[in-house]
Amino acid sequence: MRFPLLAPLLLSLLHAAGSDVTGEEVDRKPNFVLMMVDDLGIGDVGCYGNNTIRTPNIDRLASEGVKLTQHIAAAPLCTPSRAAFMTGRYALRSGMGSVGRVQVLLFLGGSGGLPTSEITFAKRLQQQGYTTGLVGKWHLGVNCEHRGDHCHHPNQHGFSYFYGLPFTLFNDCLPGHGSDILADLQHTLQNLLSILGVGLFTLVCVRVCGLLDVSLWLLVALFCLSILATAVWYVPFKLLPTWNCIIMRNQDVIEQPMTVETLPQRLLGEAQNFIKRNVDRPFLLFFSLAHVHTPLFKTPAFAGKSRHGCYGDNIEEVDWIIGKVTETVDSLGLANNTLMYFTSDHGGHLEDANSVMGQTGGWNSIYKGGKAMGGWEGGIRVPGIFRWPGRLAAGREVDEPTSLMDLYPTLKYLAKDTQPDRHLDGYNLMPLLEGKVERSDHEFMFHYCGIYLNAVRWHPPGSDSIFKVHFFTPNFSPPGAGGCYDTKVCLCHGAHVTHHHPPLLYDIFHDPSESRPLTPDTEPRYAEILEQTAKAVERHQSTLTNKQVSDNADAHGVESQMTWKKILWRPWLQPCCGTFPFCGCKEDTLHV
């Protein structure tokens, strides 16, 4: 007879206990898993229109979340694009924009990199109590003044844990794939060495045979010059696999040179283990894949399985890796409190091909251009997928302009970081992702080629049109080829570009392939578009200091990181496992 009297009390206690649990779950900050592929073309993925390469796991993320169709990288090359992604600011602001031929960091032994004055989203979240990890590619520098100062290292930019490539995966890392680093300079040095060698041998023979009285000092000078030329060429360039192709765990070099064949499995394992280690606390994981930059992987489980050769095999391996990361998040019960994001640092590399493997770069769908081609859409339009069950509606598609730079303010907002910040070029995406607003905050977007303003995108209020103004375009070589095949990447300055007066104008809403330039006869708003764009450029440039515009240094003295002085190899800056120059070690994978 007493049970009915106790029932209301028990129910109220259970309800109170349940409310506490629910409150803890609501109050806990969300986790973030950001996955970025290297050089992936937007046309390589099924949910973006590819029906010949199998990407079921990436497609599943899109079907369970929100797909962005006009997601834009701030630069068409990895170093500036990743700098902008990390900081929420155009690469120009951090000194990571190119002023000439050098467009990305070329040596781990250089002094260039993301300045210590910059703030990354990882650092902001770290200050909010997040455990932060970067697994995979960094390519934003390591040292400044001496080996081991690690001023540009991920650990100094907010990542509690780092495992991966402080540089990038590139052809020099595998024998027989050629060299990506200043190949023409290497060729010149080799020719100079050959000339010196032949000249020295000839003069020695002439002297020995008594044909001419050749000065001994001349022979000594030529010999010393030959030794110097050999050192200048051989040490930095022939040993590139040792200098650049390394793996670090935090600030320790654990493999030098790295074993490329096992890299995908190790990176995946590290990403999964990071998630498992931090299941009980808020975390940020940036999983920066080594795929699909060349050299391409030849993992036996995927070799020959696709319809597009080795490149297709690599895309399908990427998809499998994304599936395994998603499976880890879901199996640990983290899905409803984890924002997962999938993208690429820029578009596919059209010029990347060889006679043995054929095309080894990505497909950019209907969009013109590709990697390192300035503001052409093919080099900057990338996949953008967000999944967050319970928070983001499944199967939504957003056609508004968005940017990789939007991740910084979005993560900051979700981590409840309300502290003042510097001038940001990105915007919080959550209102757009949740369907609370229909229009992007990016009325204007600015497309840089190095430090040079290449193009401007305008999405006028109340209009579906998206106008794009090109002030200059890269010169394709050979002419009409659709890319810079003679130099492998297009350059942004001098005789390498063509300036347009008036600018080229396209409506990429109606002409996404940028194939039909508008004229005053075909576009009634032609004069207005150019006028509004010019005003937007003026407002944008007012947010840059005079130093940023002239020599790429801001008010805090941030100088250009992309000069020869910063880029070239210096022995005293080279990360090394062991005693320099006898660097070499292999990771103990039994204890990974």
Helices and strands as residue ranges (DSSP letters): H 3-27, E 31-37, G 42-44, G 46-48, H 56-63, E 66-72, H 78-87, G 91-94, H 121-127, E 131-137, G 154-157, E 161-165, G 171-173, H 183-209, H 216-233, I 234-238, H 240-244, E 247-249, E 252-255, G 260-262, H 263-277, E 283-288, H 309-331, G 335-337, E 338-344, E 353-354, E 358-359, H 377-380, E 381-387, E 396-398, E 402-403, G 404-406, H 407-414, H 430-433, E 444-449, E 452-458, E 467-474, G 494-496, E 497-507, H 526-542, H 546-550, H 564-567, G 571-573, E 578-579, E 582-583, G 589-591
